Amino acid sequence: MQDDVIQLSLGVEGVRVIACDEGDGAIEVAIETIVPLACCPSCGHAEIVLELAWSLAWDMKQIYAAPDRAEAAVRLQQFYDDADESGLIEFVELVRTLRAWENEILNHFESRLTNGYVEGITNKIKVIKRRAYGCPNFHSFRRRLLLACG
């Protein structure tokens, strides 16, 4: 007896779910990637690319752990060199963006201030606005905002 196979799209490009009826009441479910992993340009191993990307991402996190602007500048320059040397297109493009905003990024280490709080309130307002579709008037919408955001 041939297995019944159902393929579902998750709405995520390059990913699908495959469910197989084994015939004995058991259903086997697998998530499959359609797009293959990128391979290392020099040797062709996908594991090396993942390890390298993980290492670069960790190095990026360590920049923000720097105690002052000078140390952050040193770590940022080291990240630039490592990312350029890796040859991974995504990180090379990231370096280009970081270089354009380098002064603003390094300013964070002088005051340690961010606009995260304001971004959070803006996001909260947008969510309430989306959920309040059909609110009878502006006064009700304003009350919802004040209640949620203080």
C-alpha positions in Angstrom: 0.0 0.0 0.0 1.4 3.4 -1.0 1.8 6.0 1.8 -0.4 9.1 1.6 1.8 12.1 1.6 0.5 15.7 2.3 2.8 18.7 1.7 1.9 22.0 3.4 3.5 25.4 2.9 4.2 27.3 6.1 4.2 30.6 4.3 8.0 30.8 4.8 10.0 30.8 1.6 12.0 27.7 1.3 10.3 25.6 4.0 7.6 23.0 3.8 6.0 20.4 6.1 5.5 16.9 4.9 3.1 14.6 6.7 3.0 10.9 5.8 0.4 8.4 6.8 2.2 5.2 7.6 -0.9 3.1 7.2 -0.9 1.8 10.8 -2.5 4.9 12.3 0.9 6.6 12.8 1.6 9.9 11.0 5.2 10.9 10.5 5.7 14.7 10.2 8.9 16.3 8.9 9.9 19.9 8.3 12.1 20.2 5.2 14.1 23.1 3.8 13.8 23.4 0.0 16.7 25.9 -0.3 20.0 24.3 0.4 22.4 25.8 3.0 25.2 28.0 1.7 28.5 26.3 1.4 32.0 27.5 2.3 33.5 29.1 -0.8 36.9 27.4 -0.3 35.9 23.8 0.7 32.1 23.5 0.2 31.2 22.4 3.7 27.9 24.0 5.1 29.0 23.3 8.7 32.0 25.6 8.3 29.7 28.4 7.1 27.4 28.0 10.0 30.3 28.0 12.5 31.8 31.0 10.9 28.5 32.9 10.9 27.9 32.0 14.6 31.4 33.2 15.5 30.9 36.5 13.7 27.5 37.0 15.4 29.1 36.3 18.8 31.9 38.8 18.0 29.2 41.4 17.1 27.6 40.9 20.6 31.0 41.4 22.3 31.3 44.8 20.8 28.4 46.0 22.9 30.1 44.5 26.0 33.0 46.9 25.6 33.6 49.2 28.7 34.3 52.4 26.7 34.4 53.9 23.3 38.1 53.2 22.6 37.7 49.5 23.3 34.5 49.4 21.3 36.3 51.0 18.3 39.0 48.3 18.5 36.5 45.5 18.7 34.5 47.0 15.9 37.6 47.2 13.7 38.4 43.6 14.5 34.9 42.6 13.5 35.2 44.5 10.2 38.5 42.6 9.4 37.0 39.2 10.4 33.8 39.7 8.5 35.6 40.9 5.3 38.0 37.9 5.6 35.1 35.5 5.9 33.8 36.3 2.5 30.2 35.8 3.6 28.2 38.2 1.6 25.7 39.0 4.3 28.4 40.0 6.8 30.3 42.0 4.1 27.1 44.0 3.5 26.6 44.4 7.3 30.2 45.8 7.6 29.3 48.4 4.9 26.2 49.5 6.9 28.1 49.6 10.2 30.9 51.7 8.6 28.2 54.2 7.5 26.9 54.4 11.1 30.1 53.9 13.0 30.2 57.3 14.8 26.6 56.9 15.9 27.3 53.3 17.1 30.4 54.4 19.1 28.5 57.3 20.6 26.5 54.7 22.5 29.6 53.9 24.6 29.8 57.5 25.9 26.3 57.8 27.3 24.9 54.3 27.1 21.6 55.9 26.1 19.3 54.3 23.5 15.9 55.1 22.0 14.6 51.6 22.9 12.0 52.9 25.3 10.5 55.3 22.7 10.6 52.5 20.1 8.7 50.3 22.5 6.0 52.8 23.1 5.7 53.5 19.4 5.3 49.7 18.7 2.7 49.4 21.5 0.7 52.3 20.0 0.8 50.7 16.5 -0.4 47.4 18.0 -3.3 49.1 19.8 -4.2 51.0 16.7 -4.3 47.8 14.7 -6.4 46.1 17.4 -8.7 49.1 17.7 -9.9 49.0 14.2 -13.6 49.8 14.4 -13.3 51.9 17.6 -16.3 54.2 17.6 -14.4 57.4 18.1 -11.0 59.0 18.8 -11.8 59.5 22.5 -12.1 55.7 23.0 -8.9 55.1 21.1 -7.1 57.8 23.2 -8.3 56.1 26.5 -6.9 52.8 25.3 -3.5 54.4 24.5 -3.4 56.1 27.9 -4.3 53.0 29.7 -1.6 50.9 27.9 1.2 53.4 27.8 0.6 55.3 31.0 
